[in-house]
């Protein structure tokens, strides 16, 4: 289905929970956040996915919060993976529970995996996540690679003066493993909206630190590079320095059932309780309302939600 700007919307980011077992400093306050509402049931999530597929969406990424917190996450994956029209089912996770679930998720039909990881240093990881342990996450990564996912991506949010000294170490992972490491520019929303400008580092810093990287073309919103001897690739996602709204093909649905036509839009369409043609119509309206661009260049996001309340 096309939006009013002529973009074909093929991707749905479907949040299954706002809850998370980490408290990353740019994402959530230390005490956590009260949920906006009850998370959608498994039946409701599957119904939304099925209706989205009828409108031409073929890629679904389950997000949170931390989606692996849900006790029924494997069952949800099994049901969505079997839907007609869904050709790619992915999960974004912080990896804390991945070692125990990687093989089950792969068998359930999850094709791809995104691992959110902002530091490879034990002490820095603990500081960034307010107490998280790095070792279980790295074990989860190893188990995911062994489980045979079609693609494993590591997402690292670049924060100037905090983790930019690890750029070379992250890039080196693509020499060791067949993974994509994607550097994402920090966005001024939620906890980090008022941070100093120095924290908002351009992803160009990656190319400056690693001049041996060679371009291999774009994929979705990422511009990709590879080391001459790399098994994997390096991606740059630049919502601040290079807006990619013209290529955006996604909508988002929050864990409490609100459709957001854009990550940074203040507009929300409630899907809670809708079924059949009413659900289909609301989804179509959300796609039609997708804005041409966000307003990050003006230094702010138009949404009052934090990332865990939207879905990463």
C-alpha positions as CSV (number, residue, x, y, z in Angstrom):
1,X,0.0,0.0,0.0
2,X,1.3,3.5,-0.9
3,X,1.2,6.4,1.5
4,X,0.3,9.9,0.3
5,X,4.0,10.6,-0.6
6,X,4.1,7.6,-2.9
7,X,6.2,5.4,-0.5
8,X,5.3,1.7,-0.5
9,X,4.8,0.7,3.2
10,X,6.1,-2.8,3.6
11,X,7.4,-2.9,7.2
12,X,5.6,-3.0,10.6
13,X,7.4,-2.6,13.9
14,X,5.1,-4.2,16.4
15,X,5.9,-3.7,20.1
16,X,4.9,-6.5,22.4
17,X,5.8,-4.8,25.7
18,X,7.0,-1.5,27.2
19,X,8.9,-3.4,30.0
20,X,12.6,-3.8,30.0
21,X,15.1,-5.5,32.3
22,X,17.7,-2.8,31.6
23,X,17.7,1.0,32.3
24,X,19.8,2.4,29.4
25,X,20.6,6.0,30.2
26,X,19.4,7.5,26.9
27,X,16.2,5.4,27.0
28,X,14.6,5.1,30.4
29,X,14.9,6.8,33.9
30,X,16.5,4.7,36.6
31,X,13.2,4.0,38.4
32,X,11.6,2.9,35.1
33,X,8.3,4.1,33.7
34,X,4.7,3.2,34.5
35,X,3.2,1.5,31.4
36,X,0.9,3.6,29.2
37,X,-1.7,0.8,29.2
38,X,-2.0,-3.0,29.2
39,X,0.0,-4.7,26.5
40,X,-2.0,-6.2,23.7
41,X,-2.8,-9.9,24.0
42,X,-1.2,-12.5,21.7
43,X,-4.5,-12.8,19.8
44,X,-4.6,-9.0,19.2
45,X,-1.0,-8.9,18.1
46,X,-1.6,-11.8,15.6
47,X,-4.8,-10.1,14.3
48,X,-2.9,-6.9,13.7
49,X,-0.1,-8.7,11.9
50,X,-2.7,-10.6,9.7
51,X,-4.5,-7.4,8.8
52,X,-1.2,-5.6,8.0
53,X,-0.3,-8.5,5.7
54,X,-3.6,-7.9,3.8
55,X,-2.5,-4.3,3.2
56,X,0.8,-5.5,1.6
57,X,3.1,-5.4,4.7
58,X,5.5,-8.4,4.4
59,X,8.1,-7.6,7.0
60,X,7.4,-7.6,10.8
61,X,9.9,-6.8,13.5
62,X,8.8,-7.5,17.1
63,X,10.1,-4.8,19.5
64,X,9.8,-3.5,23.0
65,X,10.8,-2.7,25.7
66,X,12.5,-6.0,25.7
67,X,10.3,-8.5,23.8
68,X,11.9,-11.6,25.3
69,X,10.4,-10.6,28.7
70,X,7.0,-11.9,27.4
71,X,6.5,-15.5,28.5
72,X,4.5,-16.1,25.4
73,X,7.0,-14.6,22.9
74,X,7.9,-17.9,21.2
75,X,4.2,-18.7,20.7
76,X,3.6,-15.2,19.3
77,X,6.5,-15.7,16.9
78,X,5.2,-19.1,15.7
79,X,1.8,-17.7,14.9
80,X,3.0,-14.6,13.1
81,X,5.6,-16.6,11.1
82,X,2.8,-18.8,9.7
83,X,0.7,-15.9,8.4
84,X,0.2,-15.7,4.6
85,X,2.1,-12.8,3.1
86,X,4.7,-12.4,5.9
87,X,8.1,-13.2,4.4
88,X,10.4,-11.9,7.1
89,X,9.9,-12.0,10.9
90,X,12.5,-10.3,13.0
91,X,13.1,-9.4,16.7
92,X,15.0,-6.6,18.3
93,X,16.4,-7.6,21.7
94,X,18.9,-6.4,24.3
95,X,20.2,-10.0,24.5
96,X,20.0,-10.5,28.2
97,X,17.7,-13.6,27.7
98,X,18.9,-14.5,24.2
99,X,21.1,-17.4,25.2
100,X,18.1,-19.3,26.6
101,X,15.8,-18.5,23.7
102,X,17.9,-18.2,20.5
103,X,17.3,-21.7,19.3
104,X,13.6,-21.7,20.2
105,X,13.1,-18.4,18.4
106,X,14.8,-19.7,15.2
107,X,12.6,-22.9,15.3
108,X,9.5,-20.7,15.8
109,X,10.2,-19.0,12.4
110,X,12.2,-15.9,13.3
111,X,14.4,-15.1,10.4
112,X,16.5,-12.2,11.6
113,X,17.8,-10.8,14.8
114,X,18.8,-7.3,15.9
115,X,20.9,-7.1,19.1
116,X,21.0,-3.7,20.8
117,X,24.6,-3.4,22.3
118,X,26.2,0.0,23.0
119,X,29.5,-1.1,24.6
120,X,31.9,-4.1,24.5
121,X,33.5,-3.0,27.8
122,X,32.2,-4.5,31.0
123,X,32.4,-1.4,33.1
124,X,31.0,0.9,30.5
125,X,28.2,-1.5,29.6
126,X,27.3,-1.6,33.3
127,X,27.3,2.2,33.5
128,X,25.3,2.7,30.3
129,X,22.6,0.1,31.3
130,X,22.6,1.0,35.0
131,X,23.7,-2.4,36.2
132,X,23.5,-4.8,33.3
133,X,26.0,-7.6,32.8
134,X,27.8,-7.9,29.4
135,X,28.8,-11.6,29.5
136,X,25.2,-13.0,29.1
137,X,24.6,-10.7,26.1
138,X,27.8,-11.9,24.4
139,X,26.8,-15.5,25.1
140,X,23.4,-14.8,23.6
141,X,25.1,-13.4,20.5
142,X,27.2,-16.6,20.1
143,X,24.1,-18.8,20.6
144,X,22.2,-16.7,18.0
145,X,25.0,-17.2,15.4
146,X,25.0,-21.0,16.2
147,X,21.2,-21.2,15.8
148,X,21.5,-20.2,12.2
149,X,19.5,-16.9,11.9
150,X,19.6,-15.6,8.3
151,X,21.0,-12.3,9.6
152,X,22.3,-11.0,12.9
153,X,22.7,-7.3,13.3
154,X,24.3,-5.5,16.2
155,X,22.8,-2.0,16.8
156,X,25.1,0.5,18.6
157,X,23.8,4.0,19.4
158,X,26.7,6.4,19.0
159,X,27.1,8.7,22.0
160,X,29.8,11.3,21.8
161,X,32.3,11.1,24.8
162,X,30.7,8.0,26.0
163,X,31.2,5.1,23.6
164,X,32.8,6.6,20.5
165,X,36.2,5.3,21.6
166,X,34.9,1.8,20.9
167,X,34.1,2.4,17.2
168,X,37.1,0.5,16.0
169,X,36.3,-2.5,18.4
170,X,32.8,-2.7,17.1
171,X,33.9,-2.5,13.4
172,X,36.4,-5.3,14.2
173,X,33.5,-7.6,15.1
174,X,32.7,-7.7,11.3
175,X,36.1,-9.2,10.7
176,X,35.6,-11.9,13.2
177,X,31.9,-12.8,12.6
178,X,29.4,-12.6,9.7
179,X,27.3,-9.9,11.4
180,X,26.3,-6.4,10.5
181,X,27.3,-3.8,13.0
182,X,25.1,-0.7,12.6
183,X,26.0,2.6,14.2
184,X,22.9,4.7,14.9
185,X,23.0,8.5,15.6
186,X,21.5,9.4,18.9
187,X,18.2,11.3,18.6
188,X,17.0,14.1,21.0
189,X,14.0,12.3,22.5
190,X,13.1,11.0,25.9
191,X,15.9,10.9,28.5
192,X,18.5,12.4,26.2
193,X,16.4,15.3,24.7
194,X,18.3,17.8,26.9
195,X,21.8,16.3,26.6
196,X,24.7,18.6,25.4
197,X,25.3,18.8,21.7
198,X,28.6,16.9,22.0
199,X,26.6,13.7,22.7
200,X,24.9,13.8,19.3
201,X,27.8,12.5,17.3
202,X,27.6,12.2,13.5
203,X,28.0,8.7,12.1
204,X,30.6,10.1,9.8
205,X,33.0,9.6,12.8
206,X,32.9,5.9,12.0
207,X,34.4,6.6,8.5
208,X,37.0,8.9,10.0
209,X,38.1,6.3,12.5
210,X,38.0,3.4,10.1
211,X,39.1,4.8,6.6
212,X,39.7,1.3,5.3
213,X,35.9,0.7,5.1
214,X,34.6,0.5,1.6
215,X,31.0,1.3,0.4
216,X,28.9,-1.6,-0.7
217,X,25.6,0.2,-1.2
218,X,22.5,0.9,0.9
219,X,20.0,-1.3,2.5
220,X,16.8,0.2,3.8
221,X,17.7,3.2,6.0
222,X,21.4,2.1,6.4
223,X,24.4,3.0,4.2
224,X,26.6,-0.1,4.3
225,X,30.4,-0.6,4.2
226,X,32.8,-3.5,4.5
227,X,36.4,-4.1,5.6
228,X,38.6,-5.5,2.9
229,X,38.8,-8.8,4.9
230,X,35.4,-8.5,6.6
231,X,32.9,-11.4,7.0
232,X,30.2,-9.0,7.9
233,X,29.3,-5.4,7.1
234,X,29.1,-2.0,8.8
235,X,26.0,0.1,8.5
236,X,25.4,3.8,9.2
237,X,21.9,5.0,10.2
238,X,21.8,8.8,10.2
239,X,18.5,10.2,11.2
240,X,20.2,13.5,12.4
241,X,22.8,14.2,9.8
242,X,21.1,12.6,6.7
243,X,17.4,12.3,7.0
244,X,16.1,9.2,5.2
245,X,12.4,9.9,5.4
246,X,12.0,9.6,1.7
247,X,13.0,5.9,1.9
248,X,11.1,5.1,5.0
249,X,8.7,2.1,4.5
250,X,7.5,1.5,8.0
251,X,4.7,2.1,10.5
252,X,4.8,1.3,14.2
253,X,2.4,0.0,16.7
254,X,3.0,0.5,20.4
255,X,2.5,-2.2,23.0
256,X,-0.7,-0.5,24.2
257,X,-2.2,-0.6,20.7
258,X,-1.5,2.8,19.2
259,X,-0.5,3.1,15.6
260,X,2.2,5.7,15.0
261,X,2.6,6.6,11.3
262,X,6.1,7.9,12.1
263,X,8.5,7.3,15.0
264,X,8.6,11.0,15.7
265,X,5.0,11.9,15.0
266,X,2.6,13.0,17.7
267,X,-0.3,11.4,15.9
268,X,-1.6,8.1,17.2
269,X,-4.5,5.9,16.0
270,X,-6.0,3.5,18.5
271,X,-6.3,-0.1,17.4
272,X,-7.3,-1.6,20.7
273,X,-10.5,-3.6,20.5
274,X,-10.7,-3.3,16.7
275,X,-11.3,-6.4,14.5
276,X,-12.1,-7.2,10.9
277,X,-12.8,-4.3,8.6
278,X,-12.5,-1.8,11.4
279,X,-9.0,-2.9,12.1
280,X,-8.1,-3.0,8.4
281,X,-9.5,0.5,7.9
282,X,-7.6,2.0,10.9
283,X,-4.3,0.4,9.6
284,X,-4.9,1.8,6.1
285,X,-5.7,5.3,7.6
286,X,-2.4,5.2,9.6
287,X,-0.4,4.3,6.4
288,X,-2.2,7.1,4.6
289,X,-1.4,9.6,7.3
290,X,2.4,8.9,7.3
291,X,4.1,12.3,7.3
292,X,6.6,13.4,4.7
293,X,9.3,14.0,7.2
294,X,10.2,14.4,10.9
295,X,11.4,17.6,12.6
296,X,14.6,16.4,14.1
297,X,16.5,19.1,12.2
298,X,14.6,21.6,14.4
299,X,16.1,19.8,17.4
300,X,13.1,18.0,18.7
301,X,10.8,15.0,18.2
302,X,7.0,15.6,18.1
303,X,6.2,12.5,20.2
304,X,6.0,12.6,24.0
305,X,6.8,8.9,24.2
306,X,10.2,7.4,25.0
307,X,11.6,4.7,22.8
308,X,10.6,1.8,25.1
309,X,7.0,3.2,24.9
310,X,7.1,3.1,21.1
311,X,9.2,0.2,20.1
312,X,12.8,0.3,19.0
